[in-house]
Amino acid sequence: MTPEQKYQLVAGKQPLELLYQREREQAGEVYLRQMWNREWREYTWSEVMDRARRIASFLRERFEPGDRIAIHAKNCADWIIVDIGIMLAGMVSVPLYPGQSASSMEYVLQHSDSKLLFCGASDDNESLKQVAGRLPSVAIQRCEIECDSTLEELLETHRPYPESPLFGEDEVFTIMYTSGTTGNPKGVMHTWSALSFAVPNMVRGFGYDERDRFFSYLPLAHAAERIVIEFHSLYSGTPVHFPESLDTFLEDLKRARPTMFFSVPRLWAKFKEGIDAKLPPSLQKFLLRVPGLRGWLRRKIQGGLGLDRARMLVTGASPISIDLLRWYHQMGMMVTDGYGMTENFIYGCITHMGDTPVPGTVGKPFWDCEVKISDQGEILFKSRALMKGYYREPDKTAEVLRDGYYHTGDAGFIDEAGLLHVTGRISDTFKTSKGKFVQPPQLEGLFGDEPLLGQVCVLGHGMKQPVMLATLSELARSMAKNDVANQLEKTLGDVNARLQYHERIGGIFITEEEWTPQNELLTPTMKIKRKLLEQRYRPWLESHLDAGPIIWESPAGTGAPADSRPAFKPGQPDIEGSA
């Protein structure tokens, strides 16, 4: 069956309608695989629906249709099963990030007036315990705090919900809160019609089916992971695999060997850092030039990452370096950069199936999705996937939904081939003391091929020259401080030679601490919080503007404390053993 024929079977249908069909016709087929005690725990469509129906019975006993029900957990089979149960009950899901701070969680729960919280594994059990005590709670897989009840108790004491409802197209089924890059998170309301329009079209574009394999580890509270993994799988029937824990992430990924893999730029960079630490970039370049060894290198790296079967590799959520994309393409992994946002149900742009991804672009729009550039250079979207609005914030809704278009706040242009280029946030652009405009993301992208750098952020509003904050990669942490400084100074000189004078970076400031969601310098979706970085480091920057090309925050140099490492660290790929 062709992707177009498959599309016709699911076009315009709600996911519940497809779930009822799979419950009848594919009852014994496996949908979810959860790694547990180093074995796959398999859930068939029938078992998933039985558990979801029991959850729906529990919810309908206690709450009313339309009530908000929150989920706070790391990715697991229970997350999706609970979400299906909330949908069946006619209630509105409110996902929370497992790395979200207590204050942010409290804001979301109060703002949404959530009635119940499902709790699973968390990056911060103390914060979760503090928040969970303020409303009824149910513990799901790997929960480590005390809750009012457990999912297993709930399943044992409730019969399956007998009805198989569908809902009005304009009814809200979820409120997905943004990660709060610049302030309090905003609650993005999405309706059944947005879901039933966008997801079938995306599945048609990718050609997924039951023979594919998904691997889910980015927070399902994030719109991209939830849509690309959960909702795509419901429409395509693709099995979803979940790792057991952070410690077993890479082993579980290699056992799953997904055919589609989605990650954010920071984690694509971490994968490369792990490879660089084992196989120096100079040796990689040599091997790529030797025909007989090029294929061997690619097979080792792809197999070491567990991505040797992947036919679709996607990055998104924040800008990725052109050089990093080119490195993956050299290694035979055609990572494509997608562009969408919570507000348009991530129904934006991507490289279409059969096309070759072009680094520096985010591809072309999906079907029936219009993208245009305003007179001010802002990227605008129009489609039936746009949000209903921000929950309880009509003024903010009116700011971004105007004349039928969603105003993204991003700057960009469309080239002659119809490919969209995103050049950065309009609000991130700043002026130097000489009145010259600087666009940070464009400058940051020029350092993507430097293996010694981890995270980078260009700042400099009101300064005579821009400067760059940076963290060190795994490779740099293993080297002598002087060697790191010498290489970074050379890279800085090479980059500055390509820039106009007002864009040249005045110095690289190496921070001792990694930027993570836990220290609130990254959002839970791994986006840089520029304003908080500037607030924290501006005094240091201003007092050391003439201290040299490479400035260290601490005499420790490469010896950052172990507890300052990021909370999510997938580990180094095994490029030495066989795949």
Buried (B, 14 or more C-beta within 10 A) or exposed (E): EEBEEBBEEBBEBBBBEBBBBBBEEBEEBBBBBBBBEEEBBBBBBBBBBBBBBBBBBBBBEEBEEEBBBBBBBBBBBBBBBBBBBBBBBBBBBBBBBBBBBBEBBBBBBEBBEBBBBBBBBBBBBEBBBBBBEEBBBBBBBBBEBEBBEBBEBBBEEBEBBEEBBEBEBEBBBBBBBBBBBEEBBBBBBBBBBBBBBBBBBBBBBBBBEBEBBBBBBBBBBBBBBBBBBBBBBBBBBBBBBBBBEBEBBBBBBBBBBBBBBBBBBBBBBBBBBBBBBBBEBEEBEEBBEEEEEBEEBBBBBBBBBBBBBBBBBBBBBBBBBBBBBBBBBBBBBBBBBBBBBBBBBBBBBBBBEEBEBBBBBBBBBBBEBEBEBEEEEBBBBBBBBBBBBBBBBEEEBEEBBEEEBBBBBBBBEBEEEEBBBBBBBBEBBBBBEEEBEBBBBBBBBBBBBBBBBBBBBBBBBEBEBBBBBBBBBBBBBEBEBEEBBEBBBEBBEEBBEEBEEBBBBBBBBBBBBBBBBBBBBBBBBBBBBBBBBBEBBBEBBEEBBEEEBBBBBEEEBBEBEEEBBBBBBBBBBBBEEEB
